[in-house]
Amino acid sequence: MRVLVRESISDAGVELLRARFDVDVDGESDLAQIIGRYDGIVIRSATKLTADLIDRATSLKVIGRAGVGVDNVDVVAATRRGIVVANAPESTVVSAAEHTIGLLVALSRNIPQAHAALKQGRWERSKFGGVELAEKTLGVLGFGRIGQQVARRAVGLGMRVVAYDPYVATERFRELGAERLATVDQVLGAADFLTLHLPLTDETRASINAEAIAKMRDGVRIVNAARGGLIDEAALVDALRSGKVAAAALDVFSKEPYEGPLLELENVVVTPHLAASTEEAQDRAGVIVAEQVVAALEGGLVTNAVNIPVIDAADLDVLGPFVPLAARLGRLAMELAGGHGDRIALEFYGTLADYDTRLLTVAALNGAFQSHSDEPVNWVNAPLIAVERGFEVTEERRRASRDFTNLIAVSVRNDRPVRIAGTTIGADHRHWLVSVLGFELEMELAPLLLFFRYDDVPGVIGRVGTMCGVAGVNIANMAVSRDNQGG
């Protein structure tokens, strides 16, 4: 397989790829002319992979973005083509958190302004007096990886930390010494300092606007090292000029390079998008994204994919053995249903019900459409193919399982509904079939299976065995079941 490294990544990342693939490091050639040659591509932020470019990438299986965001990739177009899009979200966590704290300190003590004045020969101690961070309230909007690391460091500075993030468990807030608030407005009203760590979505774009600022304390100080589009910059300028916002520290802007009125205000600290710009972060990003590309091209699990459900590493220890089982059950269910239907239902029993099972559902869909699609099917586009073919996909978690610690059931609804169920057996997690078409049985899921449904009368088993023997087919294992005697 061939991989194109379009933008510079760490030498360790390049060598990791070269150990397995034919790698070209080329940032100069016309990408539209060469992208069709490659199975994988590694980019940073400068390369824009549009839908037109992706259409030309006829062999492409994975796009690796050495960084956090994927704003420069048309993820929808890639998903439709079954191309995995992966990034390196952990690579910049420490760097971004440290930069945020640096901006926080610079903001509270007017360090950049005092530095600039002294460099110009002005000794202005009284002009640049600041405020202490200790005992102040830091409001954190977005309590993901970076927000949590900022909180950890802020607590170490003696700050009270309040945060909002509906997707993070309350226990995690407690572990970090932060207080979980129920709404964004509560954070806005409580914060002496406000730091943003939200993704940029339609919902969050320009969410720090005039209305939000009006809900803040007078004299609040704002830090943004996440995404420039989170702040309505015109509203922020007005608030800085009026004194509603005492000061702001910004590393990101809605349009970069930034040229605007924020640069003219003395109570604004600015840096040119430096949060991730450390040697360590860049090295980590290169290695992490190379690992993701290797996983995608060698059939492994891509843990940082943005268009495949991603689960926590600890959860993966539990769910991992059931991923291939779900795929095999999905394929078998669809085969027994004749390849058609209008609904695929997944049921998860036992301890599986306590986990995020989206990855198992995607695995089942991937298996279901392997032999029943005109286009290549993989983890990425299987959910999209289900939608396009008119299948409703449902999940149901049920804590109680009568006979098994864990159980997965897959049903395909058509004129003759099909339901099968399976589990894993033993330390090596062998795949075991326990229910098919309403019949309970126990047999290992093998690559080659024959299913017969017949009247419960004497002689059938002998005839089947004889027919297979005459045809030279060896029977390695066999199970029989019935719904009732004579049925």
Secondary structure, 3 states (H helix, E strand, C coil): CEEEECCCCCHHHHHHHHCCCEEEECCCCCHHHHHHHCCEEEECCCCCECHHHHHHCCCCCEEEECCCCCCCECHHHHHHCCCEEECCCCCCHHHHHHHHHHHHHHHHHCHHHHHHHHHCCCCCCCCCCCCCCCCCEEEEECCCHHHHHHHHHHHHCCCEEEEECCCCCHHHHHHCCCEECCCHHHHHHHCCEEEECCCCCCCCCCCECHHHHHCCCCCEEEEECCCHHHECHHHHHHHHHHCCEEEEEECCCCCCCCCCHHHHCCCEEECCCCCCCCHHHHHHHHHHHHHHHHHHHCCCCCCCECCCCCCCHHHHHHHCCHHHHHHHHHHHHHHHCCCCCCEEEEEEEEHHHHCCCHHHHHHHHHHHCCCCCCCCCCCCCHHHHHHHCCCEEEEEEECCCCCCCEEEEEEEECCCCEEEEEEEECCCCEEEEEEECCEEEEEECCCCCCCCCCCCCCCHHHHHHHHHHHCCCCCCCCCCCCCCCCC
